[in-house]
Amino acid sequence: MDPLESKKTYQDYVDKKSPNSKIFKNCFNAFWVGGLICTIRTDYS
């Protein structure tokens, strides 16, 4: 087996098994949770 072919086969396997990135969802959640915390803190300070 060609080393480049085995690397491609392995990379295809990893791409198939690894979960998709949820970076935009995580950033959105961090933004609104942080805003909520700041809003609550300023209301009751």
N, CA, C and O atoms as a Tripos MOL2 file, in Angstrom:
@<TRIPOS>MOLECULE
protein
  180   179    45     0     0
PROTEIN
NO_CHARGES

@<TRIPOS>ATOM
      1 N           0.8470   -1.1800    0.0000 N.3       1 MET1
      2 CA          0.0000    0.0000    0.0000 C.3       1 MET1
      3 C           0.8910    1.2400    0.0000 C.2       1 MET1
      4 O           1.8830    1.3070    0.7250 O.2       1 MET1
      5 N           0.5290    2.1930   -0.8020 N.am      2 ASP2
      6 CA          1.2550    3.4560   -0.9240 C.3       2 ASP2
      7 C           1.0550    4.2790    0.3570 C.2       2 ASP2
      8 O          -0.0720    4.3880    0.8380 O.2       2 ASP2
      9 N           2.1330    4.8640    0.9210 N.am      3 PRO3
     10 CA          1.9740    5.6530    2.1560 C.3       3 PRO3
     11 C           0.9900    6.8150    2.0020 C.2       3 PRO3
     12 O           0.2450    7.1180    2.9340 O.2       3 PRO3
     13 N           0.9810    7.4610    0.8480 N.am      4 LEU4
     14 CA          0.0440    8.5630    0.6540 C.3       4 LEU4
     15 C          -1.4010    8.0570    0.6280 C.2       4 LEU4
     16 O          -2.3130    8.7270    1.1130 O.2       4 LEU4
     17 N          -1.5900    6.8910    0.0670 N.am      5 GLU5
     18 CA         -2.9280    6.3280    0.0290 C.3       5 GLU5
     19 C          -3.4030    5.9720    1.4310 C.2       5 GLU5
     20 O          -4.5700    6.1790    1.7660 O.2       5 GLU5
     21 N          -2.5060    5.4380    2.2500 N.am      6 SER6
     22 CA         -2.9090    5.0810    3.6110 C.3       6 SER6
     23 C          -3.2030    6.3350    4.4380 C.2       6 SER6
     24 O          -4.0940    6.3190    5.2880 O.2       6 SER6
     25 N          -2.4590    7.4220    4.1970 N.am      7 LYS7
     26 CA         -2.7470    8.6790    4.9000 C.3       7 LYS7
     27 C          -4.1150    9.2060    4.5040 C.2       7 LYS7
     28 O          -4.8810    9.6720    5.3480 O.2       7 LYS7
     29 N          -4.4150    9.1300    3.2100 N.am      8 LYS8
     30 CA         -5.7220    9.6040    2.7420 C.3       8 LYS8
     31 C          -6.8380    8.7300    3.3070 C.2       8 LYS8
     32 O          -7.8840    9.2400    3.7080 O.2       8 LYS8
     33 N          -6.6230    7.4330    3.3380 N.am      9 THR9
     34 CA         -7.6230    6.5240    3.8870 C.3       9 THR9
     35 C          -7.8620    6.8220    5.3660 C.2       9 THR9
     36 O          -9.0040    6.8560    5.8240 O.2       9 THR9
     37 N          -6.7860    7.0340    6.1000 N.am     10 TYR10
     38 CA         -6.9000    7.3520    7.5270 C.3      10 TYR10
     39 C          -7.6100    8.6950    7.7210 C.2      10 TYR10
     40 O          -8.4700    8.8200    8.5930 O.2      10 TYR10
     41 N          -7.2560    9.6930    6.9170 N.am     11 GLN11
     42 CA         -7.8910   11.0090    7.0370 C.3      11 GLN11
     43 C          -9.3820   10.9310    6.7240 C.2      11 GLN11
     44 O         -10.1920   11.5820    7.3840 O.2      11 GLN11
     45 N          -9.7390   10.1480    5.7320 N.am     12 ASP12
     46 CA        -11.1600    9.9550    5.4210 C.3      12 ASP12
     47 C         -11.8810    9.3000    6.5960 C.2      12 ASP12
     48 O         -13.0060    9.6770    6.9250 O.2      12 ASP12
     49 N         -11.2420    8.3300    7.2230 N.am     13 TYR13
     50 CA        -11.8130    7.6480    8.3850 C.3      13 TYR13
     51 C         -12.0060    8.6320    9.5440 C.2      13 TYR13
     52 O         -13.0610    8.6470   10.1790 O.2      13 TYR13
     53 N         -10.9950    9.4440    9.8140 N.am     14 VAL14
     54 CA        -11.0650   10.4140   10.9150 C.3      14 VAL14
     55 C         -12.1580   11.4360   10.6420 C.2      14 VAL14
     56 O         -12.9240   11.7740   11.5450 O.2      14 VAL14
     57 N         -12.2430   11.9310    9.4190 N.am     15 ASP15
     58 CA        -13.2760   12.9080    9.0760 C.3      15 ASP15
     59 C         -14.6690   12.3290    9.2510 C.2      15 ASP15
     60 O         -15.5910   13.0280    9.6700 O.2      15 ASP15
     61 N         -14.8200   11.0640    8.9320 N.am     16 LYS16
     62 CA        -16.1250   10.4280    9.0470 C.3      16 LYS16
     63 C         -16.5110   10.2080   10.5130 C.2      16 LYS16
     64 O         -17.6800   10.3460   10.8740 O.2      16 LYS16
     65 N         -15.5410    9.8690   11.3500 N.am     17 LYS17
     66 CA        -15.8230    9.5380   12.7530 C.3      17 LYS17
     67 C         -15.8530   10.7460   13.6820 C.2      17 LYS17
     68 O         -16.5160   10.7020   14.7180 O.2      17 LYS17
     69 N         -15.1550   11.8180   13.3390 N.am     18 SER18
     70 CA        -15.0740   12.9540   14.2520 C.3      18 SER18
     71 C         -16.3490   13.7880   14.1750 C.2      18 SER18
     72 O         -16.9470   13.9120   13.1060 O.2      18 SER18
     73 N         -16.7670   14.3600   15.3020 N.am     19 PRO19
     74 CA        -17.9850   15.1750   15.2950 C.3      19 PRO19
     75 C         -17.7490   16.5030   14.5800 C.2      19 PRO19
     76 O         -16.6200   16.9860   14.4870 O.2      19 PRO19
     77 N         -18.8270   17.0750   14.0830 N.am     20 ASN20
     78 CA        -18.7240   18.3760   13.4310 C.3      20 ASN20
     79 C         -18.4750   19.4520   14.4740 C.2      20 ASN20
     80 O         -18.8880   19.3250   15.6270 O.2      20 ASN20
     81 N         -17.7980   20.5050   14.0590 N.am     21 SER21
     82 CA        -17.4940   21.6060   14.9570 C.3      21 SER21
     83 C         -18.7510   22.4340   15.2160 C.2      21 SER21
     84 O         -19.5110   22.7320   14.2950 O.2      21 SER21
     85 N         -18.9530   22.7930   16.4490 N.am     22 LYS22
     86 CA        -20.1120   23.5950   16.8370 C.3      22 LYS22
     87 C         -19.6610   24.9620   17.3260 C.2      22 LYS22
     88 O         -20.2200   25.4920   18.2870 O.2      22 LYS22
     89 N         -18.6490   25.5420   16.6720 N.am     23 ILE23
     90 CA        -18.0590   26.7770   17.1620 C.3      23 ILE23
     91 C         -19.0400   27.9440   17.1260 C.2      23 ILE23
     92 O         -19.0580   28.7500   18.0560 O.2      23 ILE23
     93 N         -19.8510   28.0560   16.0870 N.am     24 PHE24
     94 CA        -20.7840   29.1800   16.0070 C.3      24 PHE24
     95 C         -21.8750   29.0660   17.0730 C.2      24 PHE24
     96 O         -22.2630   30.0610   17.6850 O.2      24 PHE24
     97 N         -22.3530   27.8740   17.2810 N.am     25 LYS25
     98 CA        -23.3640   27.6570   18.3230 C.3      25 LYS25
     99 C         -22.7740   27.9670   19.6980 C.2      25 LYS25
    100 O         -23.4270   28.6070   20.5220 O.2      25 LYS25
    101 N         -21.5380   27.5140   19.9490 N.am     26 ASN26
    102 CA        -20.9000   27.7710   21.2480 C.3      26 ASN26
    103 C         -20.6510   29.2590   21.4700 C.2      26 ASN26
    104 O         -20.8390   29.7570   22.5810 O.2      26 ASN26
    105 N         -20.2320   29.9740   20.4280 N.am     27 CYS27
    106 CA        -20.0000   31.4210   20.5530 C.3      27 CYS27
    107 C         -21.3120   32.1540   20.8340 C.2      27 CYS27
    108 O         -21.3630   33.0510   21.6750 O.2      27 CYS27
    109 N         -22.3690   31.7640   20.1260 N.am     28 PHE28
    110 CA        -23.6750   32.3900   20.3520 C.3      28 PHE28
    111 C         -24.1430   32.1490   21.7830 C.2      28 PHE28
    112 O         -24.6100   33.0760   22.4440 O.2      28 PHE28
    113 N         -24.0250   30.9270   22.2610 N.am     29 ASN29
    114 CA        -24.4490   30.6170   23.6320 C.3      29 ASN29
    115 C         -23.6190   31.3780   24.6580 C.2      29 ASN29
    116 O         -24.1590   31.8680   25.6500 O.2      29 ASN29
    117 N         -22.3200   31.4820   24.4290 N.am     30 ALA30
    118 CA        -21.4620   32.2290   25.3570 C.3      30 ALA30
    119 C         -21.8530   33.7050   25.3720 C.2      30 ALA30
    120 O         -21.8320   34.3420   26.4250 O.2      30 ALA30
    121 N         -22.2100   34.2520   24.2090 N.am     31 PHE31
    122 CA        -22.5850   35.6580   24.1110 C.3      31 PHE31
    123 C         -23.8620   35.9420   24.9020 C.2      31 PHE31
    124 O         -23.9010   36.8860   25.6910 O.2      31 PHE31
    125 N         -24.9110   35.1320   24.6960 N.am     32 TRP32
    126 CA        -26.1660   35.4550   25.3780 C.3      32 TRP32
    127 C         -26.1280   35.1020   26.8520 C.2      32 TRP32
    128 O         -26.7730   35.7780   27.6540 O.2      32 TRP32
    129 N         -25.3950   34.0650   27.2390 N.am     33 VAL33
    130 CA        -25.2770   33.7370   28.6650 C.3      33 VAL33
    131 C         -24.4710   34.8140   29.3850 C.2      33 VAL33
    132 O         -24.8260   35.2160   30.4930 O.2      33 VAL33
    133 N         -23.3990   35.2800   28.7700 N.am     34 GLY34
    134 CA        -22.6090   36.3660   29.3660 C.3      34 GLY34
    135 C         -23.4210   37.6380   29.4930 C.2      34 GLY34
    136 O         -23.3460   38.3260   30.5110 O.2      34 GLY34
    137 N         -24.2000   37.9590   28.4650 N.am     35 GLY35
    138 CA        -25.0620   39.1390   28.5210 C.3      35 GLY35
    139 C         -26.1200   39.0170   29.6020 C.2      35 GLY35
    140 O         -26.4240   39.9840   30.3020 O.2      35 GLY35
    141 N         -26.6760   37.8260   29.7330 N.am     36 LEU36
    142 CA        -27.6740   37.5860   30.7810 C.3      36 LEU36
    143 C         -27.0710   37.7670   32.1700 C.2      36 LEU36
    144 O         -27.6880   38.3710   33.0480 O.2      36 LEU36
    145 N         -25.8810   37.2500   32.3620 N.am     37 ILE37
    146 CA        -25.2050   37.3930   33.6590 C.3      37 ILE37
    147 C         -24.9350   38.8610   33.9600 C.2      37 ILE37
    148 O         -25.1490   39.3160   35.0840 O.2      37 ILE37
    149 N         -24.4680   39.6020   32.9610 N.am     38 CYS38
    150 CA        -24.1960   41.0330   33.1590 C.3      38 CYS38
    151 C         -25.4790   41.7970   33.4480 C.2      38 CYS38
    152 O         -25.4880   42.7000   34.2850 O.2      38 CYS38
    153 N         -26.5600   41.4450   32.7650 N.am     39 THR39
    154 CA        -27.8350   42.1230   32.9780 C.3      39 THR39
    155 C         -28.3520   41.8590   34.3900 C.2      39 THR39
    156 O         -28.7980   42.7870   35.0640 O.2      39 THR39
    157 N         -28.2990   40.6430   34.8320 N.am     40 ILE40
    158 CA        -28.7620   40.3080   36.1800 C.3      40 ILE40
    159 C         -27.8980   41.0020   37.2260 C.2      40 ILE40
    160 O         -28.4080   41.5090   38.2250 O.2      40 ILE40
    161 N         -26.6040   41.0230   36.9930 N.am     41 ARG41
    162 CA        -25.6760   41.6290   37.9610 C.3      41 ARG41
    163 C         -25.9040   43.1230   38.0700 C.2      41 ARG41
    164 O         -25.8470   43.6630   39.1740 O.2      41 ARG41
    165 N         -26.1650   43.8190   36.9550 N.am     42 THR42
    166 CA        -26.3630   45.2580   37.0130 C.3      42 THR42
    167 C         -27.7220   45.6130   37.6150 C.2      42 THR42
    168 O         -27.8660   46.6830   38.2050 O.2      42 THR42
    169 N         -28.7180   44.7410   37.4780 N.am     43 ASP43
    170 CA        -30.0270   45.0160   38.0440 C.3      43 ASP43
    171 C         -30.0470   44.8860   39.5740 C.2      43 ASP43
    172 O         -30.7810   45.6080   40.2490 O.2      43 ASP43
    173 N         -29.2600   43.9880   40.1040 N.am     44 TYR44
    174 CA        -29.2900   43.7120   41.5350 C.3      44 TYR44
    175 C         -28.0430   44.1510   42.2830 C.2      44 TYR44
    176 O         -27.7820   43.6690   43.3850 O.2      44 TYR44
    177 N         -27.2740   45.0530   41.7040 N.am     45 SER45
    178 CA        -26.0580   45.4910   42.3820 C.3      45 SER45
    179 C         -26.4050   46.6560   43.2440 C.2      45 SER45
    180 O         -25.5360   47.2040   43.9210 O.2      45 SER45
@<TRIPOS>BOND
     1     1     2 1
     2     2     3 1
     3     3     4 2
     4     3     5 am
     5     5     6 1
     6     6     7 1
     7     7     8 2
     8     7     9 am
     9     9    10 1
    10    10    11 1
    11    11    12 2
    12    11    13 am
    13    13    14 1
    14    14    15 1
    15    15    16 2
    16    15    17 am
    17    17    18 1
    18    18    19 1
    19    19    20 2
    20    19    21 am
    21    21    22 1
    22    22    23 1
    23    23    24 2
    24    23    25 am
    25    25    26 1
    26    26    27 1
    27    27    28 2
    28    27    29 am
    29    29    30 1
    30    30    31 1
    31    31    32 2
    32    31    33 am
    33    33    34 1
    34    34    35 1
    35    35    36 2
    36    35    37 am
    37    37    38 1
    38    38    39 1
    39    39    40 2
    40    39    41 am
    41    41    42 1
    42    42    43 1
    43    43    44 2
    44    43    45 am
    45    45    46 1
    46    46    47 1
    47    47    48 2
    48    47    49 am
    49    49    50 1
    50    50    51 1
    51    51    52 2
    52    51    53 am
    53    53    54 1
    54    54    55 1
    55    55    56 2
    56    55    57 am
    57    57    58 1
    58    58    59 1
    59    59    60 2
    60    59    61 am
    61    61    62 1
    62    62    63 1
    63    63    64 2
    64    63    65 am
    65    65    66 1
    66    66    67 1
    67    67    68 2
    68    67    69 am
    69    69    70 1
    70    70    71 1
    71    71    72 2
    72    71    73 am
    73    73    74 1
    74    74    75 1
    75    75    76 2
    76    75    77 am
    77    77    78 1
    78    78    79 1
    79    79    80 2
    80    79    81 am
    81    81    82 1
    82    82    83 1
    83    83    84 2
    84    83    85 am
    85    85    86 1
    86    86    87 1
    87    87    88 2
    88    87    89 am
    89    89    90 1
    90    90    91 1
    91    91    92 2
    92    91    93 am
    93    93    94 1
    94    94    95 1
    95    95    96 2
    96    95    97 am
    97    97    98 1
    98    98    99 1
    99    99   100 2
   100    99   101 am
   101   101   102 1
   102   102   103 1
   103   103   104 2
   104   103   105 am
   105   105   106 1
   106   106   107 1
   107   107   108 2
   108   107   109 am
   109   109   110 1
   110   110   111 1
   111   111   112 2
   112   111   113 am
   113   113   114 1
   114   114   115 1
   115   115   116 2
   116   115   117 am
   117   117   118 1
   118   118   119 1
   119   119   120 2
   120   119   121 am
   121   121   122 1
   122   122   123 1
   123   123   124 2
   124   123   125 am
   125   125   126 1
   126   126   127 1
   127   127   128 2
   128   127   129 am
   129   129   130 1
   130   130   131 1
   131   131   132 2
   132   131   133 am
   133   133   134 1
   134   134   135 1
   135   135   136 2
   136   135   137 am
   137   137   138 1
   138   138   139 1
   139   139   140 2
   140   139   141 am
   141   141   142 1
   142   142   143 1
   143   143   144 2
   144   143   145 am
   145   145   146 1
   146   146   147 1
   147   147   148 2
   148   147   149 am
   149   149   150 1
   150   150   151 1
   151   151   152 2
   152   151   153 am
   153   153   154 1
   154   154   155 1
   155   155   156 2
   156   155   157 am
   157   157   158 1
   158   158   159 1
   159   159   160 2
   160   159   161 am
   161   161   162 1
   162   162   163 1
   163   163   164 2
   164   163   165 am
   165   165   166 1
   166   166   167 1
   167   167   168 2
   168   167   169 am
   169   169   170 1
   170   170   171 1
   171   171   172 2
   172   171   173 am
   173   173   174 1
   174   174   175 1
   175   175   176 2
   176   175   177 am
   177   177   178 1
   178   178   179 1
   179   179   180 2
@<TRIPOS>SUBSTRUCTURE
     1 MET1         2 RESIDUE 1 A MET
     2 ASP2         6 RESIDUE 1 A ASP
     3 PRO3        10 RESIDUE 1 A PRO
     4 LEU4        14 RESIDUE 1 A LEU
     5 GLU5        18 RESIDUE 1 A GLU
     6 SER6        22 RESIDUE 1 A SER
     7 LYS7        26 RESIDUE 1 A LYS
     8 LYS8        30 RESIDUE 1 A LYS
     9 THR9        34 RESIDUE 1 A THR
    10 TYR10       38 RESIDUE 1 A TYR
    11 GLN11       42 RESIDUE 1 A GLN
    12 ASP12       46 RESIDUE 1 A ASP
    13 TYR13       50 RESIDUE 1 A TYR
    14 VAL14       54 RESIDUE 1 A VAL
    15 ASP15       58 RESIDUE 1 A ASP
    16 LYS16       62 RESIDUE 1 A LYS
    17 LYS17       66 RESIDUE 1 A LYS
    18 SER18       70 RESIDUE 1 A SER
    19 PRO19       74 RESIDUE 1 A PRO
    20 ASN20       78 RESIDUE 1 A ASN
    21 SER21       82 RESIDUE 1 A SER
    22 LYS22       86 RESIDUE 1 A LYS
    23 ILE23       90 RESIDUE 1 A ILE
    24 PHE24       94 RESIDUE 1 A PHE
    25 LYS25       98 RESIDUE 1 A LYS
    26 ASN26      102 RESIDUE 1 A ASN
    27 CYS27      106 RESIDUE 1 A CYS
    28 PHE28      110 RESIDUE 1 A PHE
    29 ASN29      114 RESIDUE 1 A ASN
    30 ALA30      118 RESIDUE 1 A ALA
    31 PHE31      122 RESIDUE 1 A PHE
    32 TRP32      126 RESIDUE 1 A TRP
    33 VAL33      130 RESIDUE 1 A VAL
    34 GLY34      134 RESIDUE 1 A GLY
    35 GLY35      138 RESIDUE 1 A GLY
    36 LEU36      142 RESIDUE 1 A LEU
    37 ILE37      146 RESIDUE 1 A ILE
    38 CYS38      150 RESIDUE 1 A CYS
    39 THR39      154 RESIDUE 1 A THR
    40 ILE40      158 RESIDUE 1 A ILE
    41 ARG41      162 RESIDUE 1 A ARG
    42 THR42      166 RESIDUE 1 A THR
    43 ASP43      170 RESIDUE 1 A ASP
    44 TYR44      174 RESIDUE 1 A TYR
    45 SER45      178 RESIDUE 1 A SER
